[in-house]
Structures are given as C-alpha cells and as structure tokens.
Amino acid sequence: MPYTQRNVQIRNVKAGQDVVIYQPANVYDCALGDDVFVGPFVEIQANTSIGRGTKIQSHTFICEYVTVGENCFIGHGVMATGVVAIKKAACAAFQISELMTANYLASASGSA
C-alpha cells in the first residue's frame, strides 16, 4: 500500500546564540532563546517560545502556544500542552523529571 513519507525538520526557527538541537527533532515556527539545548526526539510546535538557558531533554513534546521561561529544565518524556506558561518556579519546584502536563505545572506555579 502506498504511503506518504514526511521527514523530521527544523524550519522557521528564531534562534538565539549557542542553541544546540540534536537530530532527529521537529522544531518549527518557534523562538529559542540564547543557550537553549534541545535533545533528540523532541517536537516543538509553532508559536512557542523557549527562554534563555532552558534545557529540553529527549522524547519531549511541546505543543503550540506554550511559553517556557528562562533556565528551566524540561525532563525526558514531558508533554506540554495548552495555552500556558511554564515559569522557572515551577521548573525548580518539580525538577520536571517525570511526565507532567504544562497545565499542571502552570497551576502549581500559580499562573493558571
């Protein structure tokens, strides 16, 4: 049966200085601040902003319209969905090393 092949891509990214993106990754139509690290098997969708110094580990999905603050650590396998902001306080409080949704993180930091 025929199929359509789509390749991973990095396109239309506004990237600061010293940004590192490991392949394979789908990163598109978003903004990455200075010194951002993106691990392999990560998807960052359109209209998303990742703050300076933030580290995003492998197998992470960041949906449209999510804002991640500066110097956050987003651990392996996190799914950030919805129109929310992840602030440094939420990142530090949880160490974000297990699967959590951004909605939970936002409510925990008092921004929901």
N, CA, C and O of each residue as an XYZ file, in Angstrom:
448
protein
N       0.848     -1.174      0.000
C       0.000      0.000      0.000
C       0.902      1.248      0.000
O       1.858      1.301      0.774
N       0.626      2.235     -0.833
C       1.457      3.447     -0.878
C       1.342      4.256      0.412
O       0.339      4.191      1.123
N       2.371      5.000      0.685
C       2.371      5.836      1.880
C       3.039      7.163      1.568
O       3.738      7.301      0.564
N       2.816      8.134      2.439
C       3.452      9.438      2.320
C       4.544      9.527      3.360
O       4.296      9.304      4.545
N       5.737      9.848      2.935
C       6.854      9.973      3.871
C       7.061     11.437      4.214
O       7.105     12.287      3.324
N       7.188     11.735      5.501
C       7.486     13.080      5.959
C       8.741     13.017      6.825
O       8.838     12.204      7.744
N       9.678     13.874      6.521
C      10.944     13.886      7.244
C      10.887     14.841      8.426
O      10.133     15.814      8.418
N      11.695     14.550      9.443
C      11.826     15.488     10.549
C      12.477     16.751     10.016
O      13.198     16.722      9.018
N      12.213     17.859     10.692
C      12.738     19.112     10.169
C      12.907     20.168     11.240
O      12.255     20.150     12.285
N      13.796     21.077     10.943
C      13.970     22.285     11.727
C      13.755     23.417     10.732
O      14.556     23.593      9.815
N      12.670     24.194     10.905
C      12.380     25.260      9.938
C      11.734     26.456     10.624
O      10.994     26.316     11.598
N      12.030     27.617     10.097
C      11.450     28.871     10.574
C      11.617     29.046     12.082
O      10.675     29.413     12.785
N      12.817     28.780     12.561
C      13.113     28.912     13.985
C      13.910     30.193     14.212
O      14.948     30.414     13.588
N      13.415     31.020     15.102
C      14.164     32.207     15.520
C      15.032     31.760     16.694
O      14.542     31.577     17.808
N      16.322     31.587     16.431
C      17.226     31.014     17.437
C      18.230     32.049     17.913
O      18.795     32.801     17.119
N      18.445     32.076     19.228
C      19.466     32.929     19.814
C      20.850     32.330     19.596
O      21.030     31.423     18.783
N      21.814     32.849     20.329
C      23.186     32.356     20.221
C      23.372     31.050     20.986
O      22.717     30.805     21.999
N      24.271     30.226     20.482
C      24.675     28.980     21.138
C      23.515     28.021     21.395
O      23.473     27.362     22.434
N      22.583     27.940     20.463
C      21.483     26.977     20.542
C      21.970     25.647     19.982
O      22.636     25.608     18.947
N      21.633     24.545     20.677
C      22.009     23.200     20.229
C      20.729     22.396     20.057
O      19.910     22.318     20.973
N      20.556     21.794     18.871
C      19.407     20.924     18.596
C      19.957     19.598     18.068
O      20.597     19.557     17.018
N      19.703     18.525     18.802
C      20.119     17.199     18.358
C      19.049     16.610     17.451
O      17.854     16.742     17.714
N      19.489     15.963     16.386
C      18.582     15.285     15.466
C      18.361     13.853     15.933
O      19.243     13.287     16.579
N      17.234     13.256     15.637
C      16.111     13.835     14.932
C      15.262     14.698     15.852
O      15.083     14.385     17.029
N      14.745     15.782     15.303
C      13.865     16.688     16.046
C      12.956     17.409     15.064
O      13.361     17.715     13.943
N      11.731     17.680     15.485
C      10.800     18.519     14.732
C      10.674     19.815     15.503
O      10.057     19.852     16.567
N      11.251     20.868     14.979
C      11.231     22.175     15.634
C      10.867     23.180     14.552
O      11.609     23.351     13.585
N       9.719     23.849     14.712
C       9.273     24.712     13.626
C       8.441     25.891     14.112
O       7.669     25.796     15.066
N       8.638     27.022     13.404
C       7.840     28.237     13.615
C       7.805     28.663     15.080
O       6.748     29.034     15.591
N       8.948     28.613     15.757
C       9.018     28.933     17.176
C      10.239     29.801     17.460
O      11.018     30.099     16.555
N      10.402     30.204     18.716
C      11.553     31.021     19.123
C      12.313     30.313     20.237
O      11.716     29.859     21.214
N      13.628     30.221     20.086
C      14.506     29.614     21.087
C      15.505     30.678     21.537
O      16.210     31.261     20.713
N      15.561     30.927     22.837
C      16.474     31.931     23.370
C      17.926     31.465     23.338
O      18.220     30.341     22.931
N      18.823     32.338     23.771
C      20.249     32.010     23.842
C      20.487     30.792     24.735
O      19.790     30.596     25.730
N      21.471     29.983     24.372
C      21.923     28.844     25.184
C      20.849     27.792     25.444
O      20.881     27.122     26.476
N      19.908     27.640     24.531
C      18.882     26.594     24.661
C      19.445     25.287     24.128
O      20.143     25.269     23.115
N      19.135     24.185     24.823
C      19.525     22.842     24.406
C      18.257     22.049     24.127
O      17.349     22.016     24.958
N      18.189     21.405     22.955
C      17.058     20.552     22.583
C      17.609     19.169     22.269
O      18.405     19.004     21.345
N      17.185     18.189     23.035
C      17.660     16.824     22.839
C      16.982     16.134     21.668
O      16.104     16.718     21.032
N      17.379     14.886     21.371
C      16.797     14.157     20.247
C      15.357     13.728     20.527
O      14.940     13.609     21.679
N      14.618     13.502     19.461
C      13.236     13.036     19.522
C      12.331     14.029     20.258
O      11.447     13.642     21.022
N      12.576     15.318     20.006
C      11.779     16.396     20.605
C      10.971     17.052     19.500
O      11.453     17.215     18.379
N       9.732     17.430     19.821
C       8.935     18.249     18.910
C       8.546     19.524     19.627
O       7.987     19.490     20.723
N       8.847     20.653     18.996
C       8.433     21.962     19.485
C       7.640     22.597     18.364
O       8.168     22.851     17.282
N       6.350     22.856     18.631
C       5.452     23.325     17.593
C       5.444     24.853     17.468
O       6.124     25.562     18.211
N       4.662     25.327     16.516
C       4.591     26.747     16.166
C       4.089     27.614     17.324
O       3.383     27.149     18.219
N       4.478     28.879     17.272
C       4.022     29.893     18.236
C       4.411     29.564     19.669
O       3.703     29.908     20.616
N       5.541     28.894     19.811
C       6.063     28.518     21.114
C       7.344     29.298     21.368
O       8.109     29.567     20.441
N       7.576     29.659     22.621
C       8.771     30.401     22.990
C       9.495     29.663     24.109
O       8.896     29.318     25.127
N      10.786     29.427     23.911
C      11.620     28.743     24.895
C      12.646     29.752     25.402
O      13.423     30.299     24.618
N      12.650     29.998     26.709
C      13.509     31.017     27.302
C      14.985     30.664     27.340
O      15.373     29.501     27.235
N      15.785     31.689     27.492
C      17.248     31.587     27.557
C      17.685     30.557     28.604
O      17.159     30.515     29.717
N      18.659     29.731     28.218
C      19.261     28.791     29.157
C      18.440     27.555     29.469
O      18.837     26.762     30.323
N      17.315     27.365     28.809
C      16.458     26.210     29.085
C      17.000     24.966     28.395
O      17.504     25.033     27.274
N      16.892     23.835     29.076
C      17.351     22.540     28.562
C      16.135     21.639     28.407
O      15.379     21.435     29.357
N      15.948     21.098     27.200
C      14.820     20.208     26.915
C      15.381     18.845     26.562
O      16.072     18.694     25.555
N      15.086     17.857     27.386
C      15.639     16.517     27.197
C      14.838     15.723     26.168
O      13.812     16.189     25.673
N      15.306     14.551     25.861
C      14.759     13.735     24.777
C      13.307     13.318     24.992
O      12.796     13.309     26.111
N      12.664     12.975     23.878
C      11.306     12.427     23.850
C      10.283     13.369     24.486
O       9.373     12.927     25.187
N      10.440     14.663     24.235
C       9.563     15.681     24.806
C       8.730     16.314     23.705
O       9.209     16.523     22.591
N       7.475     16.618     24.027
C       6.547     17.249     23.083
C       6.061     18.562     23.681
O       5.478     18.579     24.766
N       6.302     19.658     22.973
C       5.831     20.970     23.415
C       4.888     21.489     22.342
O       5.299     21.817     21.229
N       3.614     21.554     22.704
C       2.542     21.921     21.782
C       2.560     23.415     21.478
O       3.297     24.179     22.101
N       1.735     23.820     20.511
C       1.598     25.230     20.139
C       1.230     26.108     21.332
O       0.551     25.664     22.258
N       1.684     27.353     21.297
C       1.321     28.406     22.241
C       1.777     28.161     23.680
O       1.204     28.720     24.616
N       2.790     27.342     23.856
C       3.365     27.146     25.184
C       4.580     28.073     25.312
O       5.380     28.195     24.385
N       4.701     28.715     26.463
C       5.855     29.553     26.749
C       6.620     28.932     27.909
O       6.055     28.691     28.976
N       7.902     28.675     27.697
C       8.762     28.133     28.743
C       9.719     29.246     29.154
O      10.350     29.868     28.301
N       9.829     29.497     30.445
C      10.667     30.573     30.960
C      12.158     30.304     30.810
O      12.574     29.336     30.175
N      12.946     31.182     31.408
C      14.400     31.077     31.338
C      14.935     30.060     32.341
O      14.377     29.877     33.423
N      16.020     29.406     31.960
C      16.760     28.484     32.829
C      15.914     27.357     33.403
O      16.120     26.944     34.544
N      14.966     26.857     32.622
C      14.158     25.709     33.045
C      14.817     24.411     32.574
O      15.595     24.407     31.620
N      14.498     23.331     33.247
C      14.929     22.004     32.836
C      13.672     21.184     32.572
O      12.901     20.899     33.488
N      13.475     20.809     31.310
C      12.322     20.000     30.919
C      12.843     18.583     30.716
O      13.594     18.312     29.780
N      12.435     17.687     31.602
C      12.981     16.336     31.619
C      12.467     15.432     30.521
O      11.596     15.814     29.739
N      13.004     14.254     30.470
C      12.698     13.226     29.480
C      11.205     12.910     29.464
O      10.615     12.643     30.511
N      10.592     12.938     28.281
C       9.225     12.465     28.111
C       8.129     13.420     28.526
O       6.984     12.987     28.659
N       8.406     14.677     28.735
C       7.382     15.633     29.157
C       6.491     15.996     27.979
O       6.969     16.137     26.853
N       5.183     16.149     28.242
C       4.224     16.624     27.253
C       3.656     17.941     27.761
O       2.921     17.961     28.748
N       3.992     19.039     27.093
C       3.490     20.359     27.474
C       2.432     20.749     26.466
O       2.734     20.966     25.293
N       1.173     20.842     26.925
C       0.066     21.142     26.018
C      -0.784     22.262     26.573
O      -0.813     22.487     27.783
N      -1.469     22.959     25.704
C      -2.386     24.019     26.110
C      -1.717     25.381     26.049
O      -0.509     25.490     25.837
N      -2.519     26.407     26.237
C      -2.017     27.781     26.207
C      -1.594     28.139     27.624
O      -2.384     28.675     28.401
N      -0.355     27.841     27.952
C       0.151     28.033     29.312
C       1.572     28.571     29.280
O       2.226     28.598     28.238
N       2.030     28.996     30.440
C       3.417     29.421     30.596
C       4.057     28.578     31.689
O       3.493     28.436     32.774
N       5.221     28.024     31.413
C       5.978     27.284     32.412
C       7.039     28.234     32.933
O       7.924     28.670     32.197
N       6.934     28.546     34.218
C       7.861     29.501     34.816
C       8.971     28.777     35.555
O       8.850     27.598     35.888
N      10.048     29.496     35.804
C      11.200     28.904     36.483
C      10.814     28.314     37.836
O      11.336     27.268     38.222
N       9.906     28.970     38.564
C       9.496     28.459     39.877
C       8.910     27.061     39.756
O       9.198     26.196     40.583
N       8.095     26.831     38.739
C       7.506     25.508     38.544
C       8.593     24.508     38.166
O       8.586     23.372     38.641
N       9.516     24.919     37.326
C      10.600     24.021     36.908
C      11.450     23.612     38.106
O      11.761     22.433     38.275
N      11.823     24.573     38.928
C      12.674     24.292     40.082
C      11.942     23.441     41.110
O      12.536     22.543     41.706
N      10.655     23.715     41.324
C       9.896     23.012     42.348
C       9.740     21.536     42.025
O       9.744     20.708     42.935
N       9.605     21.192     40.771
C       9.319     19.814     40.398
C      10.495     19.087     39.776
O      10.436     17.870     39.601
N      11.556     19.793     39.438
C      12.696     19.215     38.739
C      12.273     18.604     37.410
O      13.110     18.043     36.703
N      11.037     18.694     37.064
C      10.431     18.193     35.826
C      11.160     16.967     35.272
O      11.646     16.983     34.141
N      11.228     15.929     36.060
C      11.925     14.732     35.611
C      10.955     13.581     35.364
O      11.376     12.466     35.054
N       9.669     13.847     35.501
C       8.688     12.818     35.190
C       7.630     13.418     34.289
O       7.601     14.631     34.081
N       6.769     12.585     33.759
C       5.752     13.047     32.823
C       4.719     13.903     33.541
O       4.024     13.440     34.446
N       4.630     15.182     33.114
C       3.653     16.112     33.670
C       3.144     16.969     32.529
O       3.881     17.230     31.579
N       1.916     17.406     32.603
C       1.433     18.314     31.574
C       1.729     19.736     31.995
O       1.857     20.028     33.184
N       1.837     20.613     31.028
C       2.101     22.020     31.314
C       0.958     22.632     32.113
O       1.181     23.553     32.898
N      -0.257     22.136     31.927
C      -1.385     22.671     32.699
C      -1.170     22.455     34.194
O      -1.473     23.339     34.995
N      -0.655     21.300     34.574
C      -0.367     21.027     35.975
C       0.728     21.938     36.483
O       0.629     22.491     37.579
N       1.780     22.096     35.682
C       2.874     22.946     36.089
C       2.430     24.395     36.273
O       2.842     25.063     37.221
N       1.590     24.871     35.363
C       1.124     26.255     35.456
C       0.284     26.453     36.708
O       0.417     27.472     37.387
N      -0.583     25.488     37.025
C      -1.417     25.644     38.218
C      -0.572     25.581     39.490
O      -0.863     26.266     40.470
N       0.476     24.754     39.468
C       1.344     24.638     40.638
C       2.140     25.904     40.891
O       2.490     26.200     42.033
N       2.430     26.659     39.828
C       3.213     27.882     39.987
C       2.324     29.104     40.198
O       2.827     30.214     40.369
N       1.000     28.906     40.187
C       0.068     29.985     40.433
C      -0.251     30.830     39.223
O      -0.828     31.907     39.365
N       0.113     30.369     38.018
C      -0.162     31.175     36.823
C      -1.382     30.706     36.069
O      -1.710     31.275     35.029
N      -2.068     29.684     36.558
C      -3.248     29.187     35.842
C      -4.490     29.953     36.242
O      -5.578     29.671     35.741
